[in-house]
């Protein structure tokens, strides 16, 4: 297991993280998984045996039940695990039971601490943008929570690029807590993050945590061209993540399957290994319904793809350049930073032999 620095902090986190959206199975989350305490303990046992030191959850996962299960699974080993949870989603019927106001953040944090059975959260993440609450109010609440010892680091999730930059600027201007990480959707099926979110992370020293690295199972080998789709899956029930081009998805899956067969490994491991090779990635979050499924995916930490294999996956999954990147490819390619190369590097290779 590799350990990578979380943004510009001194915190080292495992390159794979245990995700807990499958824990609890309450209401709409029943389609994702229904892991209870005993299975959660087994998953955490196996992950820690493999060197995983971080677990990611949210107060909205099964409406608090996921946090409760995690708290019980952590008994006796809290000091060995980095706990990340989130705030933003509605946790009650009232108008102030949602969002990123000072009121909701502090109330939600206290409730999460109680469910988790701990007196601090290592990484407290904003689970989405709130366009109503002033950024300074949100940051001040997080800063006060850090000063009180209830959280150690702050992060964001599902923010746009300009949201992140606005928060970083406000934090620096007012000398408040700075986001250490952002959590994003990123996979072979959807590489949108390469245009803005990943370059910002590299340039600004923000760690990147990846959710749904297998695109809800689309890159696991279960979905093949010409075959009926499996029933009862997350994709079948939630239609998340969206897939605008099914044929392109199947093209990517075919390459993943071919490499997996040559290597003698499950296709999911190939998809995960590709992510772990990408610039700016700190940790990839693995959600699992069973310990066996988690164990299989954890082996991706030891799979190193060759340059030729990465090139095959790159060719199959590379998105077309958006503006202004196609313009920058021709006009600004003489003075590119490391962050620029996250988006432009593969495309520059077509014309300039770039080997990044």
N, C-alpha and C positions, 0 to 999 in steps of 0.2 A: 504494500500500500504506500502510495506517495502522500506526502504532506505538503500542502501549499499555503503560502502566506495569504491571509484574508485581506486583500486590498493593501492599504498602507499601514495596517496594524501589525503588531507583533504576534498575532494569534495564528497558529498553524492548524489547519483543518485537513482532514483526509480528503483525497480526491473523489471519494464516493461517500454519499450521505444517505442515511436511512430516511425515507419519506413515510409519512403516517396518514396520508389521505385515505388509505385502505383500512385504517383502524376505526372501529366503531360501527359503521354501517347504518347510521341513523338517517331515516327519510331519504332524501335524494342521493345520499352518499352510499346507500345500500347497493347500488349498481357498480360501485367502484370496489368495494370490499367490505367485509364484516369481521375483521380481525379483532379478537378479544384478548384479554390480559395474558392468558397462558401462551397463545401463539405470538403475541407481541414480545413477551419475554424471550421466547425461542429465537425470534428474528433478531432481537437486540443482542442476545448471546452470540449468535453466529457472526453478526456484523462486527462486534467488538473483537471476537477471536481473529477476524481477518484484518483488524487494524482500523476499522471505522471509528471515528471519535465524535461524529456529529449526527444529531437527529433533528429533522425539520418537521414542524407541525403548524397548526393555526387554530385560533379559537373558533373559527367557523367550521372546521372539519368535524362533521357529525355534531355540530352545534355544541362543542365543548367536550364531547365524549372522547375524542382522540387525545386531547390533552390529559384527561383523567386516566386513560389507559397508559399513556406514556409515563405519567407520574408514578403509577403503581409498578411499571416495568423498571423504573429507575431506582427503586428502593435499594439502598445499600451500595450504589455506585454512581450517585449523582455527580461526585467530584471528578469522575472519569469521562463524562460525556458533555459535549457542547450542545446546549439546547437552544434551538431557534424556534420562535413562534411569531405570530402575526396579529395585526389589528387593522380593522377598517370596516369589515362586513357587519351587517345588522345582527345584533345579538339580543334584541328585544323589540317590542312593538312601538316604543316611544321614539319621538323625533330626534332625541339625543343619544339613541342607542346604536348609532352608526356614524361612520366618518372618521375624520382625523382632528376633531376639536380637542382642546385640552381636557374637557370634561370626559369625552368618550375614551381617549387614550389612557388616562389615569384609571378610570373605572375598569376598563377592559384589562389593563395590565394587572391590577390587583386581583381580578377574577381569574386570570390565567395562572397567576402564581398560586392561588388556592387550589385550582384544579391540578396543577402540576406537582403540588406538594413540595414546593421549593421557595426560597426567599429571593431568588434572582433568576433572570433569564440572560443567557449569554449573548444572544443576538435577537433583538426585537425589531421586527420588520413591518413596514407599512404595506398592507396587502393590496393597495391600489391607490390611485390618485383621488384627491378630494379637491375639486375646483372651487369650493365655497370657502373653506377654512383658510385663513391667511397662513402662508408658509411659516412665518415667524412664530405663530402660535403653536403649530405642530412641533417645530424644532425646540421651542422652549419647554414644552411638555416632556419631550424625549430627553432633553438636557437635564431637567430636574429629576427625572427617573434615574438617569445615570448617576447624578450626584448623590442621590439617596441610596444607591447601591442596588436598586431593583433591576436595572439592566446594565449590561457591560458594554455592548456595542449596539448600534442602530443600523438598519438597512431598509431598502425599499424593494417592492416587487410589482412588476407589470406597469412600471412608469414609462412614459415616453422619454425620448432623449432630452427634450427641452425641460421636462419636469425634473430630471436628475440634475441638469446644469443649474436650474433655478434654485434647487435645494442646496447644492454645493456652494453656490454664490452667497445665499442667505446665511448658511452656516459659517462661512469664512468671514463675512462682513460683520456678523454679530457675535462671533467667537462662541458658537454653539456646537453641539455634537454634530460630527460630520458622518454621513452615511459611509459605512465601511464596505457595504456590499449591495448588489442588486440581484434579484432573483428573476429569471426570464425564461420564456419558452424558446427553445433552440434545439434543432435536430436536423438530420439529413433531409427530412421532408420539408422543413421550413427554416431557411437561413436568413430571414429578414433582419435578424439582430446584427448581422455583420455590417450593415450600412451605417447605423448610428450608435446602437447600444453597446456593442463590443468595442468600437473605437473609443467611445467615451470612457469605458472602464479601463482600457489600457492607458489612455492619456491622463486620466484623473486619479489613477490609483484606487479604483473601486473593484472589489472582488466580484466575480460572477458565479452565481449558483444557477444551475439549470434544472428546471422542472419539466416533467414529461419528456425525457430524452428519447423515448421510443415512440413519441407521437401517439400516446394513448394505446400503444400496442401495434400500431400500423407498421412499425419497422421490426417487429418481433418474428416475422416469418409466417404469421397466421393469416395474413392478407396477401393473396396472390391473384394475378390476372387470370380471369376465367373461372375462378373457384368461388363458391358461395361464401359470403362473409360469416364469421362466427356470430352466434347470438349471445345475448346477455353480457356483452362487453361494454366497456366505458364508451367507446366510439359509437356503438350501436344505440346506446341509450341517451348519451349526452350530445352526440354530433360534435364533439370537441376532441381534438382540434379540427378546424375546418380544413377541407382538402379541395382546393379550387381546381386541381388538375389530377384526376385519378390516373390517367395514363402515365403522367410523369412520375407519380408515386410508384406505380408498378415497375417502371424502368429502374428506379432507384433500388427497389426491393430485389429485382433480379440481380443487380450487381452485388448487393449485400449477400444474397443467397449463394452466389457463385464463390465469393471469397470465403464465406463460412464453410462451404463444402470442401474447398481446397485446404482450409486450415483444420477441418474436423471439429469445429466449434458451433454452438448455436448462433443463428443470425443476430440475435439481440446483442451478443458480446461484440460483434463487429461494429454495430451501430454505436454502442457505448464507447468502444475503443477509439472510434473516429472523433467523437466529442472530446475525449480526454487528450487528444493530440492537438486540439485547436488552440490558437493563441488567446490568452486572457481568461481561460476557463479555470476557476478555482476548484469547484466541486460539482459533481453530477448527482442529482437526487434520485434514488431508486425506491419506487413504491412497489410493494409485493403483496399478493394475497396469501402466499404460503412461504414457509421458510425455504422449501426446495427452490421455489422461483427466485427468492432473494439470493440464495447461495449460487445459483447459476449465473446471475447477473453480476455478482461480486467478483467473479473470475475475470471480468473485463479489465480489472485493474492490472492484471498480468499479461494482457494481450497487447503487443506492440505491432502495429500495422507497418508494412514495408512502404517505401516511397511509391512503389508501383501500385500497391493496393489503395493508398490514399489518393493517388492520381485517378484511379478508376472511379472511386466514390466522388471525387471532386468533379469529374466530367459529367457524371450522371445527375448530380444534385445542384450544380452551380446555378444560382439565379441570374437572370439578365441584369445588367447594370441599370440602375435608376439614375435620373438626373439629381444632382449635378455630377455623379460619379463618372458617367461616360464622357462628360466634358473634361473632367479632371484627368482622366486616363490619357487624353491627347495633349492637354495644355499644361498640366501641373505635375506630370510624372517625373520631372527632373529633381523635385525637392519634396520627397514624401517622408513622413514620419513613420514610426512603428505602428501608430494607431491608424494612419492612412492605409497601410498595407493590409490591415485586417480585411478591409473591403475591396481594395484594388489589386492586391497581390496576385491572386489567381488569374485575373483578367489581364494583368500586365504580362503574365507569362506567355500569353498567346502571341504577343507581338515582340516582346523584349527578352524572352528567355529567363524571366524572373524565377528563382528557385526557392522562394520562401515557403 
